[in-house]
Amino acid sequence: TVGTIAVSYDATDGHSGIAQIFLLWKTQDTDWAVFDTVNDSDSGTVGFNPPGDDKYFFASWARDHAGNNEDFDGTPDTQTVYDTARPASDCDAPHYVSGATIAVSYSAEDVECGIKNVELWYRFDGGEWIYSGHISTESTAGVFDFIPNDYHTSGFLDATTDGQYDFYTIAYDYAEWSEDPPATPDASTTYDTIRPESACSSPEFSMSASIAVSYIATDTTAGIASVDLYYTLSSSGSDPVLWGTSTAGT
């Protein structure tokens, strides 16, 4: 809860009647203290203004008009977690994915009430943010298996699945607080299911010690990481052999 905590009380005395009810509070780190005293009332509600975020325990003990005091053994009657802080969460995902599933890991934290739910949100190629339907329950860490094809075939997105997926998570706590969406994505993944293409060319005849082999490679989504050059001797009929790898240029 937030704001003033409403503490209700109830007392009975079959003879002289209730004269006073003492309302007490404590935390796990403090001793019992009286925060209000009610005269000539056997039931009602009073407000408690908590000094800060914490778990608060409440109890009452009564005195009748004959001066008899209720036994109090220090056991609380009730407790309330006072929480004014929003929960926090974050997620992470691989930079590049070519398989069917993007594994989005998440973590969430709430000091007082604890995490109730974590939602996964996404956008495709800089479009609008969409709730993915993935939600965790009472978990502070885990992995969402995000399958891009599910959202394209269901009509949420167009037919093209390859592109950039941005993600963020929203956490909720038991005090019904939720975190605000972040200004920037928590994680981004380039999803690429199409193989790159390359080709090379060389002189038909060469008398020099080295043969200059030019190449070109294209990939429309993730980009070219490297290009391998293979060679074979046509007269031997041998399998292609890796000569070298280029990581510069296309």
C-alpha positions as a Markdown table, in Angstrom:
| # | Residue | x | y | z |
|---|---|---|---|---|
| 1 | Thr | 0.0 | 0.0 | 0.0 |
| 2 | Val | 1.0 | 3.7 | -0.3 |
| 3 | Gly | -0.1 | 6.8 | 1.6 |
| 4 | Thr | -1.7 | 6.4 | 5.0 |
| 5 | Ile | -2.2 | 2.9 | 6.3 |
| 6 | Ala | -5.7 | 2.3 | 7.5 |
| 7 | Val | -5.6 | 0.2 | 10.7 |
| 8 | Ser | -8.9 | -1.1 | 12.0 |
| 9 | Tyr | -9.4 | -2.2 | 15.6 |
| 10 | Asp | -12.0 | -4.1 | 17.6 |
| 11 | Ala | -12.3 | -4.8 | 21.3 |
| 12 | Thr | -14.9 | -6.4 | 23.7 |
| 13 | Asp | -15.5 | -6.3 | 27.4 |
| 14 | Gly | -18.5 | -7.9 | 28.9 |
| 15 | His | -18.6 | -6.0 | 32.2 |
| 16 | Ser | -17.3 | -2.5 | 32.7 |
| 17 | Gly | -16.8 | -1.8 | 29.0 |
| 18 | Ile | -13.8 | -0.6 | 26.9 |
| 19 | Ala | -12.2 | 2.5 | 28.3 |
| 20 | Gln | -9.1 | 2.7 | 26.0 |
| 21 | Ile | -7.5 | 1.0 | 23.1 |
| 22 | Phe | -3.8 | 1.4 | 22.5 |
| 23 | Leu | -2.7 | 0.9 | 18.9 |
| 24 | Leu | 1.0 | -0.1 | 18.4 |
| 25 | Trp | 3.4 | -0.5 | 15.5 |
| 26 | Lys | 6.8 | -1.8 | 14.9 |
| 27 | Thr | 9.1 | -3.0 | 12.1 |
| 28 | Gln | 11.5 | -5.9 | 11.9 |
| 29 | Asp | 14.2 | -3.6 | 13.3 |
| 30 | Thr | 12.3 | -1.6 | 15.9 |
| 31 | Asp | 10.4 | -2.2 | 19.1 |
| 32 | Trp | 6.7 | -1.8 | 19.7 |
| 33 | Ala | 5.5 | 1.8 | 20.1 |
| 34 | Val | 2.1 | 3.4 | 20.5 |
| 35 | Phe | 0.9 | 5.5 | 17.6 |
| 36 | Asp | -2.6 | 6.2 | 18.7 |
| 37 | Thr | -4.9 | 5.9 | 21.7 |
| 38 | Val | -8.7 | 5.6 | 21.3 |
| 39 | Asn | -11.1 | 6.4 | 24.2 |
| 40 | Asp | -14.5 | 4.9 | 24.8 |
| 41 | Ser | -14.7 | 3.1 | 21.5 |
| 42 | Asp | -14.8 | -0.6 | 20.9 |
| 43 | Ser | -14.2 | -0.6 | 17.1 |
| 44 | Gly | -13.1 | 1.7 | 14.3 |
| 45 | Thr | -10.3 | 2.7 | 12.0 |
| 46 | Val | -7.3 | 5.0 | 12.5 |
| 47 | Gly | -4.7 | 6.2 | 10.1 |
| 48 | Phe | -1.0 | 5.4 | 10.4 |
| 49 | Asn | 1.6 | 7.5 | 8.6 |
| 50 | Pro | 4.6 | 5.3 | 7.9 |
| 51 | Pro | 8.0 | 7.0 | 8.1 |
| 52 | Gly | 9.3 | 5.2 | 5.1 |
| 53 | Asp | 9.2 | 2.0 | 2.9 |
| 54 | Asp | 9.2 | -1.1 | 5.1 |
| 55 | Lys | 7.1 | -3.9 | 6.5 |
| 56 | Tyr | 5.0 | -2.7 | 9.4 |
| 57 | Phe | 3.4 | -4.8 | 12.1 |
| 58 | Phe | 0.4 | -3.7 | 14.1 |
| 59 | Ala | -1.2 | -4.7 | 17.4 |
| 60 | Ser | -3.7 | -3.4 | 19.9 |
| 61 | Trp | -4.3 | -3.9 | 23.6 |
| 62 | Ala | -7.3 | -2.7 | 25.6 |
| 63 | Arg | -8.1 | -1.4 | 29.0 |
| 64 | Asp | -11.6 | -1.5 | 30.6 |
| 65 | His | -13.2 | 1.0 | 32.9 |
| 66 | Ala | -12.3 | -1.1 | 35.9 |
| 67 | Gly | -8.6 | -0.7 | 35.1 |
| 68 | Asn | -8.0 | -4.2 | 33.8 |
| 69 | Asn | -5.5 | -4.4 | 31.0 |
| 70 | Glu | -5.5 | -6.9 | 28.1 |
| 71 | Asp | -2.6 | -9.3 | 28.1 |
| 72 | Phe | -0.2 | -8.5 | 25.3 |
| 73 | Asp | 2.5 | -11.0 | 24.4 |
| 74 | Gly | 4.1 | -9.0 | 21.6 |
| 75 | Thr | 2.4 | -10.9 | 18.8 |
| 76 | Pro | 1.2 | -8.7 | 15.9 |
| 77 | Asp | -2.4 | -8.7 | 14.9 |
| 78 | Thr | -1.7 | -7.8 | 11.3 |
| 79 | Gln | 1.0 | -6.5 | 9.0 |
| 80 | Thr | 1.3 | -4.2 | 5.9 |
| 81 | Val | 4.1 | -3.7 | 3.4 |
| 82 | Tyr | 4.4 | 0.0 | 2.7 |
| 83 | Asp | 6.0 | 0.5 | -0.8 |
| 84 | Thr | 6.4 | 3.7 | -2.7 |
| 85 | Ala | 9.2 | 2.6 | -5.0 |
| 86 | Arg | 8.6 | 1.2 | -8.5 |
| 87 | Pro | 10.0 | -2.1 | -9.5 |
| 88 | Ala | 12.9 | -2.3 | -12.0 |
| 89 | Ser | 13.7 | -4.8 | -14.7 |
| 90 | Asp | 16.1 | -5.3 | -17.6 |
| 91 | Cys | 16.4 | -7.7 | -20.5 |
| 92 | Asp | 19.2 | -8.9 | -22.8 |
| 93 | Ala | 19.3 | -10.8 | -26.1 |
| 94 | Pro | 21.9 | -11.9 | -28.7 |
| 95 | His | 23.0 | -9.3 | -31.2 |
| 96 | Tyr | 22.4 | -11.7 | -34.1 |
| 97 | Val | 20.1 | -14.7 | -34.4 |
| 98 | Ser | 19.5 | -17.0 | -37.4 |
| 99 | Gly | 17.4 | -19.7 | -35.8 |
| 100 | Ala | 13.7 | -19.8 | -35.1 |
| 101 | Thr | 13.8 | -18.4 | -31.6 |
| 102 | Ile | 15.3 | -15.3 | -30.0 |
| 103 | Ala | 16.1 | -16.1 | -26.3 |
| 104 | Val | 15.4 | -12.9 | -24.3 |
| 105 | Ser | 16.7 | -13.2 | -20.8 |
| 106 | Tyr | 15.4 | -10.8 | -18.1 |
| 107 | Ser | 15.9 | -9.9 | -14.5 |
| 108 | Ala | 13.7 | -7.9 | -12.1 |
| 109 | Glu | 13.9 | -6.4 | -8.6 |
| 110 | Asp | 11.6 | -5.0 | -6.0 |
| 111 | Val | 12.9 | -4.5 | -2.5 |
| 112 | Glu | 9.7 | -4.3 | -0.5 |
| 113 | Cys | 6.7 | -6.1 | -2.1 |
| 114 | Gly | 8.5 | -8.4 | -4.5 |
| 115 | Ile | 7.9 | -9.0 | -8.2 |
| 116 | Lys | 4.4 | -10.1 | -9.3 |
| 117 | Asn | 4.8 | -10.1 | -13.1 |
| 118 | Val | 7.3 | -9.2 | -15.9 |
| 119 | Glu | 6.0 | -8.4 | -19.4 |
| 120 | Leu | 8.1 | -8.5 | -22.6 |
| 121 | Trp | 7.5 | -5.8 | -25.2 |
| 122 | Tyr | 9.0 | -5.6 | -28.7 |
| 123 | Arg | 9.1 | -3.6 | -31.9 |
| 124 | Phe | 10.1 | -4.5 | -35.4 |
| 125 | Asp | 12.4 | -2.3 | -37.5 |
| 126 | Gly | 11.7 | 0.8 | -35.5 |
| 127 | Gly | 7.9 | 0.5 | -35.6 |
| 128 | Glu | 5.4 | 0.7 | -32.8 |
| 129 | Trp | 5.9 | -1.1 | -29.5 |
| 130 | Ile | 3.8 | -4.2 | -29.1 |
| 131 | Tyr | 3.1 | -6.3 | -26.0 |
| 132 | Ser | 4.4 | -9.8 | -27.0 |
| 133 | Gly | 2.0 | -11.8 | -24.8 |
| 134 | His | 5.0 | -13.2 | -22.8 |
| 135 | Ile | 4.5 | -12.7 | -19.1 |
| 136 | Ser | 6.3 | -14.2 | -16.1 |
| 137 | Thr | 4.7 | -14.8 | -12.7 |
| 138 | Glu | 6.5 | -14.4 | -9.4 |
| 139 | Ser | 9.9 | -14.7 | -11.1 |
| 140 | Thr | 12.8 | -12.3 | -10.8 |
| 141 | Ala | 14.8 | -13.9 | -13.6 |
| 142 | Gly | 14.3 | -16.1 | -16.6 |
| 143 | Val | 14.1 | -16.4 | -20.4 |
| 144 | Phe | 11.4 | -15.5 | -22.8 |
| 145 | Asp | 11.5 | -17.6 | -26.0 |
| 146 | Phe | 10.5 | -15.0 | -28.7 |
| 147 | Ile | 9.6 | -16.6 | -32.0 |
| 148 | Pro | 9.4 | -13.9 | -34.8 |
| 149 | Asn | 7.4 | -16.1 | -37.1 |
| 150 | Asp | 4.5 | -16.3 | -34.6 |
| 151 | Tyr | 3.9 | -12.6 | -34.8 |
| 152 | His | 4.2 | -12.3 | -38.6 |
| 153 | Thr | 1.9 | -15.2 | -39.4 |
| 154 | Ser | -0.7 | -14.0 | -36.8 |
| 155 | Gly | -1.1 | -10.7 | -38.5 |
| 156 | Phe | 0.7 | -8.5 | -36.0 |
| 157 | Leu | 3.5 | -7.8 | -38.5 |
| 158 | Asp | 4.0 | -8.1 | -42.2 |
| 159 | Ala | 5.2 | -11.3 | -43.8 |
| 160 | Thr | 8.9 | -10.4 | -43.6 |
| 161 | Thr | 10.4 | -11.8 | -40.4 |
| 162 | Asp | 14.0 | -10.7 | -41.0 |
| 163 | Gly | 15.1 | -7.4 | -39.5 |
| 164 | Gln | 15.8 | -5.7 | -36.2 |
| 165 | Tyr | 13.8 | -6.6 | -33.1 |
| 166 | Asp | 14.1 | -4.3 | -30.1 |
| 167 | Phe | 13.0 | -5.4 | -26.6 |
| 168 | Tyr | 12.2 | -4.1 | -23.2 |
| 169 | Thr | 10.5 | -5.5 | -20.1 |
| 170 | Ile | 8.0 | -4.0 | -17.7 |
| 171 | Ala | 7.9 | -5.3 | -14.1 |
| 172 | Tyr | 4.9 | -5.1 | -11.7 |
| 173 | Asp | 5.1 | -5.5 | -7.9 |
| 174 | Tyr | 2.4 | -6.6 | -5.4 |
| 175 | Ala | 1.7 | -3.0 | -4.4 |
| 176 | Glu | 0.4 | -2.6 | -8.0 |
| 177 | Trp | 3.4 | -0.4 | -9.0 |
| 178 | Ser | 4.8 | -0.8 | -12.5 |
| 179 | Glu | 7.9 | 0.6 | -14.0 |
| 180 | Asp | 7.8 | 3.2 | -16.7 |
| 181 | Pro | 8.9 | 2.1 | -20.2 |
| 182 | Pro | 12.5 | 2.9 | -20.8 |
| 183 | Ala | 13.6 | 5.7 | -23.2 |
| 184 | Thr | 15.7 | 3.3 | -25.2 |
| 185 | Pro | 15.4 | -0.5 | -25.7 |
| 186 | Asp | 16.9 | -2.8 | -23.2 |
| 187 | Ala | 18.2 | -5.1 | -26.0 |
| 188 | Ser | 18.2 | -5.3 | -29.8 |
| 189 | Thr | 18.6 | -8.4 | -32.1 |
| 190 | Thr | 19.2 | -8.6 | -35.8 |
| 191 | Tyr | 17.1 | -11.6 | -37.0 |
| 192 | Asp | 18.5 | -13.0 | -40.3 |
| 193 | Thr | 17.3 | -16.3 | -41.8 |
| 194 | Ile | 18.6 | -15.6 | -45.3 |
| 195 | Arg | 22.0 | -16.9 | -46.4 |
| 196 | Pro | 24.5 | -14.4 | -47.7 |
| 197 | Glu | 25.7 | -14.6 | -51.3 |
| 198 | Ser | 29.2 | -14.2 | -52.8 |
| 199 | Ala | 31.1 | -14.6 | -56.0 |
| 200 | Cys | 34.7 | -14.3 | -57.1 |
| 201 | Ser | 36.7 | -13.9 | -60.3 |
| 202 | Ser | 40.3 | -14.4 | -61.4 |
| 203 | Pro | 42.4 | -14.0 | -64.6 |
| 204 | Glu | 42.0 | -16.9 | -67.0 |
| 205 | Phe | 45.8 | -17.1 | -67.3 |
| 206 | Ser | 48.5 | -16.0 | -64.9 |
| 207 | Met | 52.3 | -16.3 | -65.0 |
| 208 | Ser | 53.0 | -14.5 | -61.6 |
| 209 | Ala | 53.7 | -16.2 | -58.3 |
| 210 | Ser | 50.3 | -15.1 | -57.0 |
| 211 | Ile | 46.8 | -15.0 | -58.5 |
| 212 | Ala | 44.7 | -11.9 | -57.8 |
| 213 | Val | 41.2 | -13.2 | -56.9 |
| 214 | Ser | 38.6 | -10.5 | -56.5 |
| 215 | Tyr | 35.3 | -11.2 | -54.7 |
| 216 | Ile | 32.0 | -9.6 | -53.9 |
| 217 | Ala | 29.6 | -10.6 | -51.1 |
| 218 | Thr | 26.1 | -9.3 | -50.1 |
| 219 | Asp | 23.8 | -9.7 | -47.2 |
| 220 | Thr | 20.8 | -7.4 | -46.8 |
| 221 | Thr | 20.1 | -7.9 | -43.1 |
| 222 | Ala | 23.0 | -8.7 | -40.8 |
| 223 | Gly | 25.8 | -7.7 | -43.1 |
| 224 | Ile | 28.9 | -9.6 | -44.2 |
| 225 | Ala | 31.2 | -10.8 | -41.3 |
| 226 | Ser | 33.8 | -12.7 | -43.4 |
| 227 | Val | 34.4 | -14.3 | -46.8 |
| 228 | Asp | 36.3 | -17.6 | -47.2 |
| 229 | Leu | 38.3 | -18.3 | -50.4 |
| 230 | Tyr | 38.5 | -21.9 | -51.5 |
| 231 | Tyr | 40.5 | -23.4 | -54.4 |
| 232 | Thr | 40.9 | -26.7 | -56.1 |
| 233 | Leu | 43.1 | -28.1 | -58.9 |
| 234 | Ser | 40.9 | -29.0 | -61.8 |
| 235 | Ser | 43.3 | -31.7 | -63.0 |
| 236 | Ser | 43.3 | -33.5 | -59.7 |
| 237 | Gly | 39.6 | -33.5 | -59.1 |
| 238 | Ser | 40.3 | -32.9 | -55.4 |
| 239 | Asp | 37.8 | -31.4 | -52.9 |
| 240 | Pro | 37.9 | -27.6 | -52.4 |
| 241 | Val | 40.6 | -26.4 | -49.9 |
| 242 | Leu | 40.3 | -23.3 | -47.8 |
| 243 | Trp | 43.0 | -20.8 | -48.8 |
| 244 | Gly | 42.1 | -17.8 | -46.5 |
| 245 | Thr | 39.5 | -15.7 | -44.9 |
| 246 | Ser | 38.8 | -12.0 | -45.4 |
| 247 | Thr | 37.1 | -9.9 | -42.8 |
| 248 | Ala | 37.5 | -6.5 | -44.6 |
| 249 | Gly | 35.2 | -5.2 | -47.3 |
| 250 | Thr | 32.5 | -7.0 | -49.4 |
